[in-house]
């Protein structure tokens, strides 16, 4: 590869590396409650090393089989990423029927001031549905993380009531810490409600409310938890964090698939 091309590739890689660092700081500044911002620093290191490998001809000095292996891994990774992201995007457009017996709102970060931006998208979508379907019961699901002042379910219920949803229509599940637990513990609440004459998990129509980027995996988990009839009510998400959330969701999906295969 000529010197001019090597320098162009180097500059392009360094621009990407700097962009990743800037984006990492932007994600960190949102106080999202996750450490995924550090992944963007890892991406920055990758692009920087890639750029230097072309500038100093490290790539050319590597054995051919090693170069082929690296290219194969990168191509396979890109294909997997594309397939998963396509499924995530497709699930963003799912719709739920009117008149569901229950909607389960999956938890996210809460602060002293109330629900985070991501969680408000979910709650506002639930409010719209509950106003249009006055017989539907809402399950708010989420425990208290180490960086949260109170259980997510508590903050969610308070937000719903402040926006006109009667407390009699809200069931609080405040022990879960993962999406799997959100759904499993919420189904236990629904099962308890069935003792008072409400439909049980096997008979009830249930909708899941979560952000659009999370809907694909949430429905997979619900189906795996024995809720094949679950329907999706995708909420929006902060546009400035959509890239971060979709990339993070790719790794979460791979983790889910690996655990499913192992279990």
N, C-alpha and C positions, 0 to 999 in steps of 0.2 A: 504494500500500500504506500503510495507516495506521501511525501512530507506534507503537502498541502491538504490532502484528504485526511491524513492523521490529525492535523491541527484542527480541521473543521469538526471532525468527530469529537475531539477532545473538548473543544469549546461548547459543542452541543451538549455533551455529557455534563460539563460543569454547570451550564445553565440549568439543566434538569436537577442537578444536585442542590444548587442554591434554591431553586423553586421548592424542592422538598423540605428544606430547612425552614423556609419562610412559612410554608403551609403547616409544618409541625408546630411552629410557634402560634399560628392562628388557631389550630385545634386545641392546643394547650390552654389558650386564653379563653376558651368557651367554658372551662371547668365542667366538662362533660361527665366526669366521674370515672372515666376509663383511662388506661395508660397507652391506648393505641397511637397517640401522637408520636411515641417513640419509634413506631414502625416507619414513619416518614423519615426519621433520622437514619434508620437502617437503609432505606431506599437511597438516601443521599450518599451514604458511604458506598453503596453499590455503584451508583452512577459515577462517582468520583474515581473509584478504582478502575471502572471500565474505561473512563477517559484516559487515565494515566497509562493503562495497558496498551492503548493505541499510540499515545504520544511517545512512549519509550519502547514501543515494539515488543512488549511482553507477550502479546497475543501471538505474534509471528514466531516467537521463540518457543512456544509451547509445542509438544508433540501433536501430530495431526489427530491421533485417536482422542487425546484430551480435548482438543478443540471441538471435534465432532460430538463428543459426549456432552460437553457444555451446551452446544447449540441444540442438541436433541432435548436436553432437560428444559432449556428455555422455551423451545417451541411447544413441548408438551404442556408446560406450565401455562403458556399463553392460550393454548386451546382450552384447557380446563377453566381458566379464568373467563374466557369468552362464553363458554357454555353456561357456567354458573350465573354470570351476570345477565345473560339473556333470560334465564329462568326467573331471576330476581325481578327484572324489568317486566316480564310478562305478568307476574303475580301482583304487580302494582295496580293492575287494571281489573282485579277481581271485584265482584259485587256480591252483596248479600241480599236475600229476599226480605221483604217487609214482614213484620209480625213475628220476629224471632222470640222465642221464650226467654232467652238470655243473651246478653253480650258480655264478654269477658274483656276488660281493658288491662292489657299487660303493663306492668309497672316500669318506671324509669326514674332517673334521678329527681329527688326532691331536695329543696333547700329551705332555710328559715322563711324565705320570702314566698315559698310555694313551689309548685311544679316547675321543672325545667322547661326550656323551649320545646324540646322533643316531646316531653310528656303532655304539654298543653295541646299539641297537635292531636294526640290520641284522645284526650279528654274532650276537646271541642267536637271531634268527629262523633264521639259517643253521645254528647249532648244533642247534636242534630238528630241522630237516630232515635234517641229516647224521646225527644219532643214529637217526632213524627209517629212513634209507636208507643203510645202511653201504657200498654200492657207489658212491655218488655222489662225484665229485671236486669240490673247491671251488677256484675261482679267486678270489683276493683282489686287487683292482685299485685302485691309487692311487699316485701319485708323491709327491714331497716338495715341499710349498709353501714359500714364503719364511718363513712363520710356523710351520713345523713342524720338530721336532727330528730326524725321520727319515721315510723314506717311509711313506705310509699302509699300503701292503701289508705292510710289516714289522711294524708295530704290530698289524695285523689278524691276521696269521699267529700272532704270539705270543699274542694273546688267545684264538684258537681252540685252540691247543695247551694253554694253561693250563686250558681248559675241556674237555679230554679228546679233542680231535680230533687224530688222528695226523698228523704232519707229512708222511707219505707221501701223504696225501690232499689236500694243499694245494699249489697252484701260485701263485707270487707274480708279479704284474705290477706293476712299480714305476716306470714311466716316464710314465704318463698324468697329465694335469692337467685334463681335462674328461670329461664323461660320454661324449661321442663317442669319445674316446681310450680310456676305460675299456673300452668294448665292442670297439673295433677291435683294440686290443693284446691283450685277453683272447682274442679269436678266433685271433690269431696263436699264442698259447701253446697253445690247444687244437689248432691245426693241427700244431704241433711234437709234441704228445703223440701225435697219430695215427700218427706215424712209428714209435712203439713198440707199435702195435697197438690203441691206443684209438680210439674213433670220432672222425672229423674234424668240422669245423664244419658241413659240408653234411648229415651223417648223424646228428649227435649231438642228443639232446634237452637243451635248455639252459633253465635258470631264472635270472631276474634277481632279486637280493635288493637292495631299496632301501626307503626309507621310503615310507609310504603316499602322501604328498603328491607324491612324485617319480615314482611308478610309471607314470603316464600318459605322460609325456614320455620316460621311459627305454625303454618298450616301443616308442614311435614311433621312437626313435633306433636301437634294435636292428633293427627291421624295415628301416629305411633303410640299415643297415650290411650287409644281406644275411642277416639271421637271422630270417626270417619265422616260424619255429617257436618263437621265444622265448616263454617263459611267465613270468608274474609271481608272485613270492613277496613280497608287501608286508609290510613290518615296520611297527610302530607308530612313533610320534614323540612328543617331549615335548609334553604337552597345552598348556603355557603358551606355547609358541612356534608352535602350529599355525596361528594366524591369520597371523603373519608369514611362515611358510613357504609357506602357500597363496597369499598375495598375491605373494610373490616368485616363486613358480612360474608365476603368470599371465604375468608379464613375461618369464620365461625361455621360456615356450611361444611367446609372440608373436615373440620373437627367433628361435627355432628355425624357426617357420613362414616368417618373412621370409627367412631364410637359405636355406631349402629352395626358395622361389620364385625367389630370385636365382640359385641354383646349378643 
